[in-house]
Each structure stands twice: as C-alpha cells, then as structure tokens.
Amino acid sequence: MTLIEELRKRELFYNVTDEELEKYLQENKVNFYLGADPTGDSLHVGHLCTFLVAKRMMNYGHHPILLIGGATGLIGDPKMQGERKMLTLEQTLENARKLTAQVHDIFGFEDIVNNYEWIKDISLISFLRDYGKEFNVNYMINKETVKSRLESGISYTEFSYQILQALDFNHLYDNKNCTVQIGGQDQWGNITSGIELIRKKHDFNAKAYGLTVPLILKTDGTKFGKSEDGKSIWLDKYKTSPYEFYQFWINIPDNEVIKRLKQFTFLSLEEIDEIEQEFLKAPHLRYAQKRLAEEVTKYVHGEEAFNQALKITEALFSGDISNLNGNEIEMGFKDILMGEIEENTSLIDCLMICKLAQSKREARELISGNAITVNGNKFSSLDKTLTKEDAIENKYLLIKKGKKKYSLLTIK
C-alpha cells in the first residue's frame, strides 16, 4: 500500500497540488515540512492529526522538518473570524521554545527550524523587491481565507502572511532540499503560493508539491478537539491533564469512534476492523472508545500517564478514592471542588457548603439514613466533625451522597 493509499483509507487525504506526488513519494525519500505558528505555548488536539500524518510519512522513510513560525507568528495567519491578537516578540519566541521541546518529546522530530532566523534580517525594501514583486494582488485576493475577509476587512499585515509562508517554502527548498509541504486543507492557499514562488525563483518545472489533510470535524460540523464546555484539549499535561485527555477520547460518540481510530492511531486497518466487529456486538461496553483513548493517551503522554488516567477513571466510577494520591484526586475531581473548610467543621455544615443538602434538616436526614460517605467511610453521628485524620493526605475530603452525587472539599 502506498502512503497516499493509506491516507485515503484512513480519511486523512484531502488534496494534492499535483497528481504526480504519489509516484514521486514512492520513488524518492523526500524532505517535507509542516509548520506551526507559536500563537500559544502548546499544541492542541486540533493540531494532532496533521502531526500524525507527518509521523506516518516519516514511517514510510521520508524526512520531516518542523517549521516553528517565530516570524509568521508575529504576523498572524488570517482567520475567518477577524484579526488575530498581536503577540510580543518575547511571547512568540518563548512559545516557540516550548513548542520545539513538545514536538521533539511527543513525535521525535529532530529537524526543527524557526523562520524568525531567516526573516528577521530581511529589510522592507528587500522584501518588496525580492518577494512582493512576485505576487499579483488579484491572485492573493482570491485565496479562500482572504476572500472571506474582504467584506469585514483585513489588515495589510495579515494580507501579507501568505508571502511570508511562501518565502519559507522557498527557503527550505534552497537550504534543505525540501520539496513537499503538508498542512490542513485551510492551508491550501499558503502552500500553493509557496510552490508558485519556488517556480518563479527557480524553474517552472521545479519539483515542489503540497499535500493537505482534511479538517477534522465532528458529525454536527463543528470543530473537533474541544471538551463539552468548549475548552481546547491541549497536548501539554499541565494545561490538560492526562486524565482529562483520556476522558476526551473515551467520550467520542459511537458514530465517530472507528473513524477516529483510523485517523489518530497507528493500529493497522486490519486491527481496526477487528475492533469494529467487537464494538458492534456490544456498543454499550465502549470497547472501541477504550482502545482509542488508550492508544492516543499512551502516544502523547506515555504508559504511566495512561495507567494513572485509568486509575482515576475507575475511582470516579466506584466512588472509592482511597488508593488515589492528592495529585490524582485534584486531576479527577477538580470540577467538583467546592471550597476549603476549617478543621472540625461539622459534617452537617459540610453538606450545606457542598450543596448536597438544601437545609440542615435535610443534612441530618441524609446522615441518619446512612446516605453520606466521606472518602468511602459512612458516618451516622449527627455530631460528627471532619478533621485531617478523616482526609486523604490530611487535605482531601470526597463527600458522596447516594451513588452518583459527589463534592470535594479541602481542609486547612
């Protein structure tokens, strides 16, 4: 199976700038690049698919170059919604440093460059004469993203972005023998601009190609990669914990999960077919989602983090957190943290603070009826006060009402 055939079967192929690319990739081991602007200090799940395509290409013997856009990040790729917020040089370069480390750690890419290094010394006159002269304004206006912004308005700064990205492809073509650029389908205009510049600067028949990956959308047409409350799912474990990351994948809907296994894992297509057959026998067991969550969490965060996420998940399901440490409790239960209490606060008052009871009378009834547990222990005394001895690590109190209602308190 060729690389392009595999990408098609995994629903990771959108378009190529030249049909010759498939044969070119079969007959040659090429240098290719993908870019990421350091508008943030971490990649998120929305970036993940294209980076995994780069990893697949690497597995076929091609050489990846990651371009961190230290210069282009200062300009901003035009968005459909409007102008980007401008970052300072210090912010951009710090973000670039963090992205470089992250990509190296997760994907193993060694060849990482920053376009700030070759763009920062180009004078305005040189930019206009050597590059701007090669671009026709009518051609630039007809790029999809630019065209969508003409009515609402677009600054000259963002309008010039595609020239800078084209300059990057030309630079890597000259200095690293890079002949292929990959990116999401929304990067088509920038990729073709680079190819046009290479041909104008070198030869019309220059070997330069582009390959685009489809934007990953949910079945309702919205962008993939955000949690139910609209938060981005980051690859940085300090921005999105491995537990939250695991939960994102385990909650993929049934009608999407097989597609995501193809796109986001390195399981063979034959293995995925077998998983699908098992999944269809008993969808309620969520076998496919469990495999998806396991594979992606292990790939991004490692086996230890996966095991920790699984441990927290099982504790949340059972309500028994006695085997969790403080860090794991905070990861798994931070959304239900209701506050901090003084030592020796009565259990009745705690139920009120946690909003597990609407009145002290109701709190007394719940305690008397053995409906309340604290860290898995039942207390039926109405005089019970909570101390550090009742808490895990002298700090954490998970209060459970019945089978499904939880609140977390910390104790001073």
C-alpha positions in Angstrom: 0.0 0.0 0.0 1.4 3.4 -0.9 1.4 6.3 1.5 -1.3 8.1 -0.4 -3.5 5.0 -0.5 -3.2 4.6 3.3 -4.0 8.2 3.9 -7.2 7.8 1.7 -8.2 4.7 3.6 -7.7 6.5 6.9 -9.7 9.5 5.7 -6.6 11.7 6.1 -6.3 12.8 2.5 -7.8 16.0 1.2 -5.9 17.1 -1.9 -2.5 17.3 -3.6 -1.2 20.1 -5.8 -0.1 17.6 -8.4 -1.2 14.0 -9.0 2.5 13.2 -9.7 3.1 13.4 -6.0 2.0 9.8 -5.2 4.6 8.4 -7.7 7.2 10.9 -6.5 6.8 9.7 -2.9 7.0 6.1 -4.0 10.2 6.6 -6.0 12.0 9.0 -3.6 12.8 9.6 0.0 11.9 13.2 0.4 12.4 16.1 2.8 9.0 17.5 3.7 7.8 20.2 6.1 4.9 21.2 8.2 4.5 24.4 10.1 3.1 25.6 13.4 2.9 29.2 14.5 3.7 29.8 18.2 0.5 31.7 18.9 0.3 29.5 22.1 2.7 27.6 24.2 1.3 24.2 23.4 -0.3 22.2 20.5 -3.8 21.0 21.0 -5.9 18.1 19.6 -6.8 20.2 16.5 -3.1 20.1 15.5 -2.6 16.5 16.3 -4.0 14.9 13.1 -1.5 16.7 10.8 1.4 15.9 13.0 0.4 12.3 13.0 0.3 12.4 9.2 3.9 13.7 9.3 4.8 10.8 11.6 3.2 8.4 9.1 5.3 9.9 6.3 8.4 9.5 8.5 7.5 5.8 9.0 7.5 5.5 5.1 11.1 6.8 5.1 10.5 10.5 4.4 12.3 13.1 6.5 10.2 15.6 8.4 11.2 19.2 9.0 9.1 21.1 11.6 9.0 24.9 11.0 8.1 26.9 14.0 6.8 30.2 12.8 8.6 32.7 15.1 8.3 35.4 12.4 4.9 34.4 10.9 3.5 34.1 14.5 4.2 37.8 14.9 2.1 38.5 11.8 -0.8 36.0 12.2 -2.4 33.7 9.6 -5.8 35.3 8.7 -8.7 33.7 10.5 -12.3 33.7 9.2 -13.4 35.4 12.4 -11.2 38.5 12.2 -7.8 39.9 13.1 -5.6 38.0 15.5 -4.3 39.5 18.7 -0.7 40.6 18.2 1.9 38.9 20.4 5.1 40.4 21.6 8.4 39.1 20.3 9.3 37.8 23.7 6.0 35.9 24.0 6.4 34.4 20.5 9.9 33.2 21.0 9.1 31.7 24.4 6.1 29.9 22.8 8.4 28.7 20.0 10.9 27.3 22.6 8.1 25.4 24.3 6.6 24.0 21.1 10.0 22.9 19.9 10.5 20.8 23.1 7.0 19.5 23.0 7.2 18.3 19.4 10.6 16.7 20.0 9.3 14.8 23.0 6.0 13.6 21.6 6.8 13.0 17.9 10.5 12.5 18.0 11.2 15.1 15.3 14.8 16.2 15.3 14.9 18.7 12.4 13.2 21.8 13.8 13.7 25.3 12.5 12.4 28.7 13.3 11.6 31.1 10.4 12.4 34.1 12.6 16.1 33.2 12.0 15.9 34.0 8.2 13.1 36.5 8.1 14.3 38.9 10.9 17.1 40.3 8.8 15.2 41.0 5.6 14.7 44.7 5.0 11.4 46.1 3.9 12.9 47.1 0.5 14.3 43.6 0.0 11.0 42.1 1.0 9.1 44.2 -1.5 11.6 43.8 -4.4 12.6 40.1 -3.9 9.3 38.7 -2.9 6.4 41.1 -3.1 7.2 41.7 -6.8 6.5 38.0 -7.4 2.9 38.2 -6.2 -0.1 39.5 -8.1 -2.7 41.2 -5.8 -5.6 39.7 -7.7 -4.1 36.2 -7.1 -3.7 36.9 -3.4 -7.2 38.3 -3.0 -8.7 35.1 -4.4 -7.2 32.9 -1.7 -10.1 31.5 0.2 -9.3 32.9 3.7 -8.5 36.4 2.3 -11.6 36.4 0.1 -13.8 35.6 3.1 -12.4 38.6 5.0 -12.7 41.3 2.3 -16.2 42.4 3.4 -15.3 42.6 7.1 -11.8 43.9 6.4 -8.3 42.6 6.6 -5.1 44.4 7.5 -2.1 44.6 5.2 -0.2 42.8 7.9 -2.4 39.6 7.7 -2.8 40.0 4.0 1.0 39.7 3.6 1.1 36.4 5.6 0.9 34.2 2.6 4.0 35.9 1.1 6.0 35.1 4.3 4.9 31.5 4.2 5.7 31.2 0.6 9.2 32.6 1.4 9.5 29.8 4.0 8.9 27.0 1.4 11.4 28.7 -1.0 14.0 29.0 1.8 13.7 25.3 2.8 13.7 24.3 -0.9 17.0 26.1 -1.3 18.7 25.2 2.0 17.3 21.8 3.0 16.3 20.3 -0.4 12.7 20.3 0.9 10.2 19.6 -1.9 6.9 18.8 -0.1 4.8 20.8 2.3 1.9 19.3 4.2 -0.9 21.1 6.1 -4.6 21.2 6.9 -6.9 21.9 4.0 -7.2 25.6 5.2 -3.5 26.0 4.3 -4.1 25.2 0.6 -3.7 28.9 -0.5 -0.4 29.3 1.5 1.0 26.1 0.2 0.3 26.9 -3.5 1.7 30.4 -3.0 5.0 28.7 -1.9 5.1 26.4 -4.9 4.4 29.4 -7.2 7.3 31.3 -5.7 9.7 28.4 -6.0 8.9 28.1 -9.7 9.3 31.8 -10.3 12.6 31.8 -8.4 14.0 28.6 -10.0 12.3 26.8 -12.8 8.6 26.3 -13.8 9.2 22.5 -13.7 10.8 22.6 -10.2 9.8 19.6 -8.1 7.7 21.2 -5.3 4.4 19.8 -4.1 1.7 20.2 -1.5 -0.4 17.7 0.4 -3.4 18.7 2.5 -5.2 16.9 5.3 -8.9 17.4 5.8 -10.0 19.5 8.7 -11.3 17.2 11.5 -14.9 18.0 12.2 -17.5 16.4 14.4 -20.6 15.0 12.8 -22.5 18.2 13.6 -20.0 20.1 11.5 -18.2 21.9 14.5 -14.5 21.8 15.0 -13.1 18.6 16.6 -10.8 19.0 19.7 -12.8 20.8 22.3 -14.4 19.5 25.5 -18.1 19.7 26.1 -17.7 23.0 27.8 -15.8 24.4 24.9 -12.2 24.2 26.3 -9.4 23.2 24.0 -7.8 19.8 24.7 -4.1 20.6 24.9 -1.2 18.2 24.5 0.6 19.9 27.4 -0.2 17.8 30.5 -0.2 20.9 32.7 -2.9 22.6 30.6 -5.0 19.4 30.0 -4.2 16.6 32.5 -3.7 13.1 31.1 -6.9 12.2 32.9 -8.9 14.9 31.1 -7.1 14.0 27.8 -8.2 10.3 28.3 -11.7 11.3 29.1 -12.0 13.4 25.9 -11.2 10.3 23.8 -13.3 7.8 25.9 -16.3 10.1 25.3 -16.1 10.1 21.5 -19.6 9.3 20.1 -20.3 5.8 18.7 -20.8 7.1 15.2 -17.3 8.7 15.1 -15.1 6.3 17.0 -14.0 4.0 14.2 -13.1 7.0 12.0 -11.0 8.4 14.9 -9.2 5.1 15.4 -8.2 5.3 11.7 -7.1 8.9 11.9 -5.4 9.2 15.3 -3.8 5.8 16.0 -1.2 3.7 14.4 -3.2 0.5 14.7 -3.3 -1.3 11.4 -6.5 -1.1 9.3 -7.0 -4.8 9.9 -6.8 -4.4 13.7 -9.3 -1.5 13.5 -11.7 -3.8 11.5 -11.4 -6.4 14.3 -12.1 -3.7 17.0 -15.1 -2.5 15.0 -16.6 -6.1 14.9 -16.2 -6.4 18.7 -17.6 -2.9 19.2 -20.7 -3.7 17.1 -21.5 -6.7 19.2 -21.9 -4.7 22.4 -21.6 -0.9 21.8 -22.6 -0.2 25.4 -19.3 -1.7 26.6 -17.4 1.1 24.6 -14.6 -1.2 23.6 -13.7 1.0 20.6 -13.6 4.1 22.7 -11.4 2.4 25.3 -8.9 1.3 22.7 -8.9 4.8 21.1 -8.4 6.5 24.5 -5.6 4.0 25.4 -3.7 4.4 22.1 -3.8 8.2 21.9 -3.1 8.8 25.6 -0.2 6.4 25.6 1.2 8.0 22.4 1.0 11.6 23.7 1.6 11.1 27.4 3.1 7.7 27.9 2.0 4.4 29.5 2.5 5.7 33.1 0.1 8.6 32.5 -2.4 6.3 30.8 -2.4 4.0 33.8 -2.9 6.9 36.1 -5.8 8.2 34.0 -7.4 4.7 34.1 -6.9 4.5 37.9 -8.7 7.9 38.3 -11.5 6.8 36.0 -12.1 3.6 37.9 -12.0 5.5 41.3 -14.6 8.0 40.0 -16.8 5.2 38.8 -16.6 3.3 42.1 -16.5 6.3 44.4 -13.5 4.8 46.3 -10.6 7.2 46.2 -8.6 5.6 49.0 -5.9 4.5 46.5 -5.5 7.9 44.9 -2.8 10.4 45.8 -3.5 14.1 46.1 -2.4 14.9 42.6 -4.7 12.2 41.2 -7.6 13.5 43.3 -7.2 17.0 42.0 -7.0 15.8 38.4 -10.1 13.7 38.6 -12.3 15.8 40.8 -11.2 19.4 40.3 -14.6 20.2 38.6 -16.5 19.4 41.8 -14.1 21.2 44.2 -16.5 23.2 46.3 -14.1 25.0 48.6 -11.9 24.8 51.7 -13.0 24.3 55.3 -11.6 24.7 58.7 -10.7 21.6 60.7 -13.5 20.4 63.0 -16.3 21.7 60.7 -19.4 19.7 61.3 -20.5 17.2 58.7 -23.9 18.9 58.6 -22.3 22.2 57.6 -20.1 20.5 55.1 -23.2 19.1 53.3 -24.5 22.6 53.2 -21.3 24.0 51.8 -21.2 21.3 49.2 -24.8 21.9 48.3 -25.5 18.2 48.8 -28.3 19.3 51.2 -30.5 22.3 50.9 -31.1 22.7 54.7 -29.7 21.4 58.0 -32.8 19.4 58.4 -32.1 17.6 55.1 -28.5 17.2 56.1 -29.4 15.4 59.3 -31.9 13.1 57.5 -29.2 12.1 55.0 -26.6 11.4 57.7 -29.1 9.5 59.8 -30.2 7.5 56.8 -26.6 6.4 56.0 -26.7 8.2 52.7 -23.4 10.0 53.1 -19.9 8.8 52.8 -16.6 10.7 53.3 -13.7 9.1 51.4 -15.6 5.9 51.4 -16.5 5.9 55.1 -20.0 6.2 56.4 -20.8 8.4 59.4 -24.2 8.2 61.0 -23.5 10.5 64.0 -25.1 13.9 63.8 -22.3 15.3 65.9 -19.5 14.2 63.5 -16.9 16.9 62.7 -14.3 16.4 60.0 -10.6 16.5 60.8 -7.4 16.0 58.9 -7.5 12.4 60.1 -10.6 11.9 58.0 -8.9 13.4 54.9 -6.6 11.8 52.4 -3.1 13.2 52.7 -4.6 15.3 55.6 -6.3 17.5 52.9 -8.9 16.0 50.7 -12.5 15.1 51.6 -14.6 13.5 48.9 -18.2 13.6 50.1 -20.7 11.3 48.3 -24.4 11.4 48.5 -26.1 8.2 47.4 -24.5 6.6 44.4 -23.8 9.4 41.9 -23.5 12.8 43.6 -20.1 14.0 44.7 -18.4 17.0 46.1 -14.8 17.6 47.0 -13.6 19.8 49.9 -10.1 20.5 51.1 -9.3 21.0 54.8 -7.0 23.7 56.2 
